[in-house]
Amino acid sequence: MPGNLPGGFGLEQNYPNPFNGRTEILYRHPEHQPVRLVIYDLRGERVRTLHRGSQPGGTYRISWDGRDRYGRPVPSGVYFYELRVGDVRAQRRMVLVR
């Protein structure tokens, strides 16, 4: 599976993609570690942090409503989401259509 990372880590493609309104991001990691899930725009600027903090190992599903960190709707376009768990990192692309 393309979202697999070393040691049982995984970042799945968001669903639906493209999306309008809300999308789900599924990820997993095997042990308790610091986790950070962040949305970026095409310029690489942070749009919103969906999760930041320690989590026990497991599978997680987080939804994004297409809003920035101030609660404002972001425009249609391509966005990236990045998962960092400890020293491991993965990134995927998604498309928002308003």
N, C-alpha and C positions, 0 to 999 in steps of 0.2 A: 504494500500500500504506500503511495507516495508521501503521505503525511507522517509515516513512521520516522522516529528519531532513535538514536542509540539508547539501549537500556530500557525499552518499553515506553518511551515517550512518544506522543503522537499529537499532531495538530491536523484536524480534518478541514476539508473545504466547507465554508459556511453554506447554510441552506436556508432559504433558497438563494440562488445566485444566478443572475442578477436579482435584486430585491427592491421592494418599495415598501417602506414603513418599518419592517422589522426582519432581522435575520438571526439565525442561531449559529454559534461557534462551539464546536465540540473538541475537547482536548483531554489528554490523559498523561499521568506521570506516576512512577512507581513508588515514590517515597516522600515523606514530609520534607518540603523544601520551600524556599522563597519562590513565588510565582508572580509573573507580571504579564498581563495581556493588554496590549496597547493598539489603538487604531491610528494610522498615519495617512496623510494625504499624499498626492503624487510628488509634492515638493519635499516630502520627508518630515513635515511638521506634524507634531502630535496633535491629534484631533480629540481623542478621549482615552482615558485609562479605564478599562473595564474591570480589571482586578489587579490589586497590588497587595501582597502580603503572603504569609506562610499558609500552606495547605497540606493536609495529609495526602498521601498517594491515593489515586483514584481517577475516575472519569468525571469530567465536569462539562456542563452546558451553560453557556452564557449568551444572552441575547443582546443585540445592539439595535436601538431604535432610530438610528440615523441622525442622532443629535451630537453636538459637540459637548465639551466639558462645561459649557455655560447653559446647556439645555436648548440651544438654538438648532433648528434643522440645518444640516449641511447640504450643499448643492449636489445634484446628480454628478456622478463621476466615478473614477476608479480610486479605491482605497486599499490600503494594506493593513493586515493585522499581524502582529508579531507576538509570539509566545516566548518568554524566557523563563526557564526553570533551572535554577542554579546556574551552571555555566553553559547549558544547552539552549540553543535558540533556533526557532523556525518561523518562517513568514509565508503568508499566502495573500492572494489578491482577491478582491471582491468588487462588484459593480453595484452602485446605487442608482436607481432610475426613479426620478420623481414624476 
